[in-house]
Amino acid sequence: MARSGSVDYTRTRTEIIQAAYRKNRVLGEGQTLSGWKMEKGNEALNLMLKSWMSHGRHLWKIEDAALFFVDSQADYILGSGATAAHWAITHVKTELSVAAVATDLTITVDDDEGMSDGDVIGIVLDDDTVQWTTINGAPAANVITLTAAITGAAAIDQHVYAFTSRANRPLRILTGGARLVLDGGNEIPIKVCSREDYKRLPNKSTAGKVVQISYDPQLDNGILSVWPTPDTPQDYLKFLFSTPIEDMDRVSHEPDFPIEWYEAIVYNLAERLASECGLPIQERKELKLEAREKLDEVKGFDQEITSVFITRKPDFRRGHPARRP
């Protein structure tokens, strides 16, 4: 039996819009869409996909990020801009193998694997601050050249963090996915609480090991608050979060969805365009039902496989075998 051996089938933005119009019997064999119809189809497609972010978790859009603390700082801006906190989905952590002093333009680390020219780099100094700069040139033999000189002393084994770019604003931070990474590398689960619970804390400047966090998504950048405030930048935070679905800005762009979602995308886009296309009411009802079924099917598949534990509550009614003695 012959098989292709490939699993990379996909459709572009234009092909999805064309397929949706075909469902509405607007586009036939050999025909092309007008610029106006293509523009309206693109608008409906992007709005629909953005609205689907409210459905909850999309497994492929859940990322694990690291946030690097500032000593005694409670609030951190999460976004991709230059003024945001130092945080990233992919990062490198190592330690100094040679002590550094003020004015040094190079540092020597245990391992420079994963570091590249232009990466953001942070060196924990002996005064519990982190100096952030960038890597100037490709690291070689564990020696890293810095764009800005060290401003203070840093002993052997002080942490060094590096990453290429900040992540986009989280839609939400997932309950159960937050961990405090201690100096030695062990991870301790911490609580993700509501903004209301965080606001109730009496003293938000208390310093210590972080035991809970709260997230306020805001409009442009989110604000993550930690409690207590960190007592050392040798610890850092890791957490699972939902990322936004990417825009489809160009005709060649593909949806930021796995291929198993494409049929649901086509049918639901067709249903959104049906009234503008003049599809008869009965056919619109049938298309709406089919689009809903396609979406429900793929949403049912978009679930993590987890264990379910069912416990039975004791029944203390008189005469029941489980009655309290």
Steps between C-alpha positions, in 0.01 A plus 500: 500500500645835392498786748623857467707502819413868549284659771540867410175567312380856553288781352575871469279791597387546138417131455294494820300807395441353156379172654258691725353687205459171312289371788275802435489427125662836420814358341480247220748316282738737322369804687697739720391716790481876470735708712206615712382145576855392583539797736170425675589133523835585657333732749246236601771233527728701728212616721373143533840356593559778753160433658594134537768603750213533748422128469760423763814295467643420159760234576745613232482860628607414855860602567734469796676826581768617742486833684821631657448682826612839620588496869202625710286583193136387509360598155632398157381617157450206263518589132742508208604866527837627618351637824354163600650275764776258406309185413502252214367166378847369417796593716842379606618488861862448599746622766820698505809277503732799554423792732423830327580852613380846405602618151539144363372472143519122496379227731586130514218256566462128559326445166418739214284254305183663370636856520532710186614843385239762590329297773389679815718393793469557874778452757412476868738726692614458860272783617194295392429709192495367145685688230332464162679565173544314169755256361743669262622235257477123500615339828814288473643247746249612766625860483226756434565856385252755636370816339519687833766448764428335834406762760584300813660187638354157422641193670547152356167310473289813471217432256504616138177509297469549123216507250433623148168684532210561736171320447167663415251602768343191660125460467498321832733315734386145558413389850732223613779585256703745710826395667775676691843388377742509790871575489587129482256430216217337696149613403231566762134531391344832599142628501340708224244716682236744380563873482242545775685261732830673425355842578391370841858427605583742783872555433604467136859606570579201720818332373560125484453197278217558252201278584226649280447716194212691342456616140317803359489470115431873434474622138853544362717330763410274790611554858617203704518550876693274736478450875713523702741717304810303394787497745760395242536515119664155518141368504269549202145418397367257241135483398268365233299758307267529201641704213298703246410352162709661227350729235467393136636814334606364160340285233768234551455480879364179652274490808672481838312172551582131449374348175222309679328838557497606134169339405329664799656832397367473144148402605473766772637770270247395236221525759613852593498607134174326411265796554722734295515240224120476480480130586134397554386492863451122515845435355648750745342308789644174371843658453489647851419159649781332306747774596408460868548122479843539338606746771369284785685197364837671485451676835434160654833379360680810635522359853790369701486136610498506879404268782155533657452405864151432636448474873187399684375714785413303812126475564430551868124449479351278768496136400744546210799257503738797499319664791721662762536261795 
